[in-house]
C-alpha cells in the first residue's frame, strides 16, 4: 500500500496584470499612509501651539485617513478573488473593524477620540456609545415609514462585545501566519547553507 502523497499541487501564478495592480495598490497605500505620517509629524513638531489650539489632529488628518482607511475595503475583494493568500473572512473582520472605528465611531460621534491599537479601538467605541445613547445618532425608532427599528447605541455595544471572542482568534491566527512565514524563511536559509557545503 502506497503512502499518501504529501506534495502540494503547484501554486497557480498570478498574471502580470494582477501583480502590477497589487503593486500599484500597495504603493498608493504606502504613499497615503506616509502622507498621514507626515501630517502627524507636521502637526506635533512643525506647527505652533496656536495652530494646534485652532484645529484638532483628527480635523487635520481626517480626509486622508478616511480615503486610505476606506480604500482598504478592496483588500477583502483581493482575498475573495484569490489575488492574495489571505482568508477573506479574517480579512473582512480586520478591515471592517478599522473602517467601523473611522466611519462609524470617530466621524459619527464627536466624543470619540483617535487612539491606536485594539485597546484604542475599544476606547473609541466606549467614548462613542454615551453620545449615541443621548442623541440617538444613526438610530431609527418606531413608528416610522419603514416600520423598522435600529439602535446605533446597541450596535456599538454588540461590536465592542464581539471583540471578546473574536480578537483572540484573529490575534492567534496572525501569530500562526507569522510563525509559518518565519519558519519558511528559516528553512530556506538552512537549505541554502546546506547547498554551499
Protein Blocks (a to p, Z undefined) as FASTA:
>chain_A
ZZddfbdcddddddfklmmmmmmmmmmmmmmmmmmmmmmmmmmmmpcfklmmmpcfklmm
mmmmmmmmmmmmmmmmmmmnopaccdfklmmmmmmmmmmmmmmmmmmpmkbccdedjklm
mmmmmmmmmmmmmnopaiacdddfkopacdfklmmmmmmmmmmmmmmmmmmmmmmmmmmm
mmmmmmmmmmmmmmmZZ
